[in-house]
Amino acid sequence: MSGTVAANRLLEEARTLIDAARQRDIVLRLLGGLAIALLCPESPAPTRAGQDLDFGSPSSSREALTELLAEHGYVPDRDFNEAYGNEQLHFAHPETGVAVEVLIDKLQMCHTLQFGDRLDRLPYTLGPIDLLLSKLQIVEPDEQDVDDCLRLLVTFPLAESDEPTAMDVRVFRSVLADDWGWWKTITLNLDRIRGILADGARPAIAGGPIDPVAQLDALTEAAEETPKTRRWTLRSRIGEHRRWYEEPEETPHD
């Protein structure tokens, strides 16, 4: 099975689960590269293939969502969910091999992205600014992470609003204003992506109507000009002398 076919089947399954959740007033939204592929259909498809579906959901939906996934054949990892269920849930389908990860209210990797109050802005995915931040927070992004950022940058304009067809710069500013570590990682990645573009064209930007360099420049300007809190200023004085990010650890599942 090709990566494109596998991705399309996973997207069909994601839509099925989200639609079923909506019928029960459960908020469930797709994250990760598949979400970006869904939002950027004109861009070249991502090359990374897998058997995982990553979702975001609020804590209030945890029990109802567990029941719903069970009805669709997904078996919970009971030990994992008991230990980490306040932050993350894991399920697997024994017949298809598809695994489902559900992040509760936030994404915790190199940094913490709180998205709980923005989960319902789009019908199937997190909003484009949250998806972009979920990639820009990676201290050592790989090629696919960079391409995912570029797909969003050439597809969605920046705006001072929560319009679903734009990336809300206000969310971007709010994340950086109080956390020097977030600011440091994001500004490093904006520079990194700008340098990658300068080295030559990237297939990921083909078909995108927006200039990615202009977008990167606008985000860099927003990062620099956003008023910073006292907490940000105090941490900035320590700088790189102390690690400013977390090192994500993979927790094994049954």
Summary of the structure (lengths in Angstrom):
residues: 254
radius of gyration: 18.3
end to end distance: 25.5
largest distance: 53.3
contacts: 779
relative contact order: 0.13
helix: 51%
strand: 13%
